[in-house]
């Protein structure tokens, strides 16, 4: 099983070094990739090209949204979404959720201003195999709880090997 993560909208693969290193330290092969800037629909084909039954796609914010769009069209072992961005467009940004068939873990801070937690809970319920793990007082970048979030993420990826 391999995890491929994409960065937030204005960031590069290097911004996910803590995520990648943290997953690797927990025994989960992980890497970060750069994505084209602009709309997530433009970045989704990068993930689609990597699709397969041994790949967990995801990322932070924009990267996670691009991966989720790809998963609505292609087969993945799972999706790992950190700080999923609703940004006032929850319906538009999650319209594809019912088409995602793989297991999905959404890890979010409850103080994330881009994703009001009550609205995010409602939208995660649209995922046929979705699960939300939230952290009180954490914001969009999960600062202060990233190690805990990575523990949950690593457990999720390991559980996919059993399916």
C-alpha positions as protocol buffer text, in pm:
chain_id: "A"
residue {
  index: 1
  type: UNK
  ca { x: 0 y: 0 z: 0 }
}
residue {
  index: 2
  type: UNK
  ca { x: 137 y: 341 z: -95 }
}
residue {
  index: 3
  type: UNK
  ca { x: 9 y: 685 z: 9 }
}
residue {
  index: 4
  type: UNK
  ca { x: 35 y: 975 z: -237 }
}
residue {
  index: 5
  type: UNK
  ca { x: -47 y: 1320 z: -99 }
}
residue {
  index: 6
  type: UNK
  ca { x: -103 y: 1652 z: -276 }
}
residue {
  index: 7
  type: UNK
  ca { x: -48 y: 1993 z: -114 }
}
residue {
  index: 8
  type: UNK
  ca { x: -277 y: 2285 z: -45 }
}
residue {
  index: 9
  type: UNK
  ca { x: -360 y: 2537 z: -319 }
}
residue {
  index: 10
  type: UNK
  ca { x: -58 y: 2763 z: -297 }
}
residue {
  index: 11
  type: UNK
  ca { x: 188 y: 2510 z: -157 }
}
residue {
  index: 12
  type: UNK
  ca { x: 430 y: 2255 z: -297 }
}
residue {
  index: 13
  type: UNK
  ca { x: 496 y: 1891 z: -220 }
}
residue {
  index: 14
  type: UNK
  ca { x: 761 y: 2006 z: 30 }
}
residue {
  index: 15
  type: UNK
  ca { x: 490 y: 2155 z: 251 }
}
residue {
  index: 16
  type: UNK
  ca { x: 378 y: 1798 z: 328 }
}
residue {
  index: 17
  type: UNK
  ca { x: 717 y: 1686 z: 462 }
}
residue {
  index: 18
  type: UNK
  ca { x: 581 y: 1644 z: 817 }
}
residue {
  index: 19
  type: UNK
  ca { x: 290 y: 1435 z: 686 }
}
residue {
  index: 20
  type: UNK
  ca { x: 515 y: 1216 z: 470 }
}
residue {
  index: 21
  type: UNK
  ca { x: 786 y: 1175 z: 733 }
}
residue {
  index: 22
  type: UNK
  ca { x: 525 y: 1109 z: 1001 }
}
residue {
  index: 23
  type: UNK
  ca { x: 352 y: 838 z: 800 }
}
residue {
  index: 24
  type: UNK
  ca { x: 683 y: 677 z: 709 }
}
residue {
  index: 25
  type: UNK
  ca { x: 787 y: 678 z: 1076 }
}
residue {
  index: 26
  type: UNK
  ca { x: 465 y: 485 z: 1142 }
}
residue {
  index: 27
  type: UNK
  ca { x: 554 y: 225 z: 879 }
}
residue {
  index: 28
  type: UNK
  ca { x: 334 y: 363 z: 600 }
}
residue {
  index: 29
  type: UNK
  ca { x: 504 y: 425 z: 263 }
}
residue {
  index: 30
  type: UNK
  ca { x: 417 y: 782 z: 167 }
}
residue {
  index: 31
  type: UNK
  ca { x: 518 y: 1049 z: -79 }
}
residue {
  index: 32
  type: UNK
  ca { x: 405 y: 1397 z: -177 }
}
residue {
  index: 33
  type: UNK
  ca { x: 354 y: 1523 z: -529 }
}
residue {
  index: 34
  type: UNK
  ca { x: 320 y: 1868 z: -679 }
}
residue {
  index: 35
  type: UNK
  ca { x: -9 y: 1957 z: -843 }
}
residue {
  index: 36
  type: UNK
  ca { x: -96 y: 2214 z: -1110 }
}
residue {
  index: 37
  type: UNK
  ca { x: -239 y: 2533 z: -968 }
}
residue {
  index: 38
  type: UNK
  ca { x: -587 y: 2657 z: -1038 }
}
residue {
  index: 39
  type: UNK
  ca { x: -906 y: 2460 z: -997 }
}
residue {
  index: 40
  type: UNK
  ca { x: -900 y: 2118 z: -830 }
}
residue {
  index: 41
  type: UNK
  ca { x: -1062 y: 1976 z: -1144 }
}
residue {
  index: 42
  type: UNK
  ca { x: -740 y: 2061 z: -1325 }
}
residue {
  index: 43
  type: UNK
  ca { x: -530 y: 1875 z: -1067 }
}
residue {
  index: 44
  type: UNK
  ca { x: -750 y: 1564 z: -1038 }
}
residue {
  index: 45
  type: UNK
  ca { x: -605 y: 1395 z: -1352 }
}
residue {
  index: 46
  type: UNK
  ca { x: -265 y: 1382 z: -1181 }
}
residue {
  index: 47
  type: UNK
  ca { x: -418 y: 1153 z: -919 }
}
residue {
  index: 48
  type: UNK
  ca { x: -623 y: 961 z: -1177 }
}
residue {
  index: 49
  type: UNK
  ca { x: -297 y: 868 z: -1353 }
}
residue {
  index: 50
  type: UNK
  ca { x: -173 y: 713 z: -1025 }
}
residue {
  index: 51
  type: UNK
  ca { x: -492 y: 521 z: -948 }
}
residue {
  index: 52
  type: UNK
  ca { x: -487 y: 157 z: -855 }
}
residue {
  index: 53
  type: UNK
  ca { x: -589 y: -92 z: -587 }
}
residue {
  index: 54
  type: UNK
  ca { x: -263 y: -39 z: -393 }
}
residue {
  index: 55
  type: UNK
  ca { x: -279 y: 342 z: -385 }
}
residue {
  index: 56
  type: UNK
  ca { x: -423 y: 566 z: -115 }
}
residue {
  index: 57
  type: UNK
  ca { x: -461 y: 916 z: -254 }
}
residue {
  index: 58
  type: UNK
  ca { x: -517 y: 1234 z: -62 }
}
residue {
  index: 59
  type: UNK
  ca { x: -359 y: 1544 z: 72 }
}
residue {
  index: 60
  type: UNK
  ca { x: -414 y: 1866 z: 254 }
}
residue {
  index: 61
  type: UNK
  ca { x: -698 y: 2098 z: 154 }
}
residue {
  index: 62
  type: UNK
  ca { x: -678 y: 2152 z: -225 }
}
residue {
  index: 63
  type: UNK
  ca { x: -472 y: 1833 z: -264 }
}
residue {
  index: 64
  type: UNK
  ca { x: -735 y: 1630 z: -84 }
}
residue {
  index: 65
  type: UNK
  ca { x: -1013 y: 1781 z: -290 }
}
residue {
  index: 66
  type: UNK
  ca { x: -828 y: 1700 z: -613 }
}
residue {
  index: 67
  type: UNK
  ca { x: -775 y: 1342 z: -492 }
}
residue {
  index: 68
  type: UNK
  ca { x: -1143 y: 1308 z: -402 }
}
residue {
  index: 69
  type: UNK
  ca { x: -1245 y: 1425 z: -750 }
}
residue {
  index: 70
  type: UNK
  ca { x: -1012 y: 1161 z: -898 }
}
residue {
  index: 71
  type: UNK
  ca { x: -1160 y: 892 z: -672 }
}
residue {
  index: 72
  type: UNK
  ca { x: -1507 y: 967 z: -807 }
}
residue {
  index: 73
  type: UNK
  ca { x: -1372 y: 855 z: -1147 }
}
residue {
  index: 74
  type: UNK
  ca { x: -1096 y: 600 z: -1073 }
}
residue {
  index: 75
  type: UNK
  ca { x: -1022 y: 312 z: -835 }
}
residue {
  index: 76
  type: UNK
  ca { x: -816 y: 371 z: -522 }
}
residue {
  index: 77
  type: UNK
  ca { x: -761 y: 163 z: -210 }
}
residue {
  index: 78
  type: UNK
  ca { x: -866 y: 463 z: -3 }
}
residue {
  index: 79
  type: UNK
  ca { x: -863 y: 838 z: 40 }
}
residue {
  index: 80
  type: UNK
  ca { x: -688 y: 1030 z: 316 }
}
residue {
  index: 81
  type: UNK
  ca { x: -810 y: 1391 z: 336 }
}
residue {
  index: 82
  type: UNK
  ca { x: -654 y: 1642 z: 576 }
}
residue {
  index: 83
  type: UNK
  ca { x: -841 y: 1972 z: 621 }
}
residue {
  index: 84
  type: UNK
  ca { x: -1099 y: 1924 z: 347 }
}
residue {
  index: 85
  type: UNK
  ca { x: -1188 y: 2272 z: 213 }
}
residue {
  index: 86
  type: UNK
  ca { x: -1557 y: 2357 z: 198 }
}
residue {
  index: 87
  type: UNK
  ca { x: -1483 y: 2733 z: 185 }
}
residue {
  index: 88
  type: UNK
  ca { x: -1843 y: 2848 z: 158 }
}
residue {
  index: 89
  type: UNK
  ca { x: -1912 y: 2618 z: -137 }
}
residue {
  index: 90
  type: UNK
  ca { x: -1993 y: 2294 z: 46 }
}
residue {
  index: 91
  type: UNK
  ca { x: -2251 y: 2168 z: -202 }
}
residue {
  index: 92
  type: UNK
  ca { x: -2031 y: 2232 z: -504 }
}
residue {
  index: 93
  type: UNK
  ca { x: -1716 y: 2094 z: -343 }
}
residue {
  index: 94
  type: UNK
  ca { x: -1879 y: 1771 z: -228 }
}
residue {
  index: 95
  type: UNK
  ca { x: -2130 y: 1697 z: -507 }
}
residue {
  index: 96
  type: UNK
  ca { x: -1908 y: 1409 z: -620 }
}
residue {
  index: 97
  type: UNK
  ca { x: -1889 y: 1243 z: -276 }
}
residue {
  index: 98
  type: UNK
  ca { x: -2168 y: 987 z: -338 }
}
residue {
  index: 99
  type: UNK
  ca { x: -1968 y: 849 z: -636 }
}
residue {
  index: 100
  type: UNK
  ca { x: -1660 y: 767 z: -428 }
}
residue {
  index: 101
  type: UNK
  ca { x: -1661 y: 394 z: -355 }
}
residue {
  index: 102
  type: UNK
  ca { x: -1335 y: 346 z: -163 }
}
residue {
  index: 103
  type: UNK
  ca { x: -1298 y: 400 z: 212 }
}
residue {
  index: 104
  type: UNK
  ca { x: -1237 y: 766 z: 299 }
}
residue {
  index: 105
  type: UNK
  ca { x: -1087 y: 919 z: 613 }
}
residue {
  index: 106
  type: UNK
  ca { x: -1138 y: 1293 z: 660 }
}
residue {
  index: 107
  type: UNK
  ca { x: -920 y: 1443 z: 933 }
}
residue {
  index: 108
  type: UNK
  ca { x: -1016 y: 1798 z: 1028 }
}
residue {
  index: 109
  type: UNK
  ca { x: -981 y: 2056 z: 1298 }
}
residue {
  index: 110
  type: UNK
  ca { x: -1307 y: 2166 z: 1457 }
}
residue {
  index: 111
  type: UNK
  ca { x: -1188 y: 2529 z: 1445 }
}
residue {
  index: 112
  type: UNK
  ca { x: -1115 y: 2511 z: 1071 }
}
residue {
  index: 113
  type: UNK
  ca { x: -1273 y: 2827 z: 928 }
}
residue {
  index: 114
  type: UNK
  ca { x: -1267 y: 2682 z: 575 }
}
residue {
  index: 115
  type: UNK
  ca { x: -1474 y: 2384 z: 689 }
}
residue {
  index: 116
  type: UNK
  ca { x: -1730 y: 2451 z: 960 }
}
residue {
  index: 117
  type: UNK
  ca { x: -1745 y: 2122 z: 1149 }
}
residue {
  index: 118
  type: UNK
  ca { x: -2124 y: 2081 z: 1148 }
}
residue {
  index: 119
  type: UNK
  ca { x: -2136 y: 2137 z: 773 }
}
residue {
  index: 120
  type: UNK
  ca { x: -1842 y: 1900 z: 721 }
}
residue {
  index: 121
  type: UNK
  ca { x: -2013 y: 1626 z: 924 }
}
residue {
  index: 122
  type: UNK
  ca { x: -2320 y: 1662 z: 703 }
}
residue {
  index: 123
  type: UNK
  ca { x: -2113 y: 1636 z: 384 }
}
residue {
  index: 124
  type: UNK
  ca { x: -1897 y: 1343 z: 501 }
}
residue {
  index: 125
  type: UNK
  ca { x: -2223 y: 1152 z: 552 }
}
residue {
  index: 126
  type: UNK
  ca { x: -2261 y: 1161 z: 170 }
}
residue {
  index: 127
  type: UNK
  ca { x: -1957 y: 935 z: 134 }
}
residue {
  index: 128
  type: UNK
  ca { x: -2068 y: 571 z: 111 }
}
residue {
  index: 129
  type: UNK
  ca { x: -1763 y: 461 z: 313 }
}
residue {
  index: 130
  type: UNK
  ca { x: -1658 y: 786 z: 478 }
}
residue {
  index: 131
  type: UNK
  ca { x: -1541 y: 859 z: 829 }
}
residue {
  index: 132
  type: UNK
  ca { x: -1460 y: 1193 z: 992 }
}
residue {
  index: 133
  type: UNK
  ca { x: -1213 y: 1231 z: 1276 }
}
residue {
  index: 134
  type: UNK
  ca { x: -1209 y: 1583 z: 1416 }
}
residue {
  index: 135
  type: UNK
  ca { x: -986 y: 1757 z: 1667 }
}
residue {
  index: 136
  type: UNK
  ca { x: -1126 y: 2028 z: 1898 }
}
residue {
  index: 137
  type: UNK
  ca { x: -951 y: 2366 z: 1883 }
}
residue {
  index: 138
  type: UNK
  ca { x: -739 y: 2263 z: 1581 }
}
residue {
  index: 139
  type: UNK
  ca { x: -758 y: 2474 z: 1268 }
}
residue {
  index: 140
  type: UNK
  ca { x: -712 y: 2407 z: 899 }
}
residue {
  index: 141
  type: UNK
  ca { x: -347 y: 2304 z: 924 }
}
residue {
  index: 142
  type: UNK
  ca { x: -404 y: 2072 z: 1225 }
}
residue {
  index: 143
  type: UNK
  ca { x: -123 y: 2250 z: 1408 }
}
residue {
  index: 144
  type: UNK
  ca { x: -73 y: 2103 z: 1753 }
}
residue {
  index: 145
  type: UNK
  ca { x: -251 y: 1777 z: 1671 }
}
residue {
  index: 146
  type: UNK
  ca { x: -70 y: 1661 z: 1358 }
}
residue {
  index: 147
  type: UNK
  ca { x: 99 y: 1370 z: 1538 }
}
residue {
  index: 148
  type: UNK
  ca { x: -238 y: 1246 z: 1663 }
}
residue {
  index: 149
  type: UNK
  ca { x: -388 y: 1295 z: 1317 }
}
residue {
  index: 150
  type: UNK
  ca { x: -105 y: 1094 z: 1163 }
}
residue {
  index: 151
  type: UNK
  ca { x: -161 y: 813 z: 1415 }
}
residue {
  index: 152
  type: UNK
  ca { x: -524 y: 795 z: 1301 }
}
residue {
  index: 153
  type: UNK
  ca { x: -419 y: 816 z: 935 }
}
residue {
  index: 154
  type: UNK
  ca { x: -163 y: 536 z: 968 }
}
residue {
  index: 155
  type: UNK
  ca { x: -420 y: 313 z: 1141 }
}
residue {
  index: 156
  type: UNK
  ca { x: -663 y: 384 z: 857 }
}
residue {
  index: 157
  type: UNK
  ca { x: -408 y: 288 z: 589 }
}
residue {
  index: 158
  type: UNK
  ca { x: -313 y: -30 z: 777 }
}
residue {
  index: 159
  type: UNK
  ca { x: -683 y: -125 z: 800 }
}
residue {
  index: 160
  type: UNK
  ca { x: -709 y: -108 z: 420 }
}
residue {
  index: 161
  type: UNK
  ca { x: -460 y: -392 z: 388 }
}
residue {
  index: 162
  type: UNK
  ca { x: -710 y: -615 z: 564 }
}
residue {
  index: 163
  type: UNK
  ca { x: -997 y: -549 z: 321 }
}
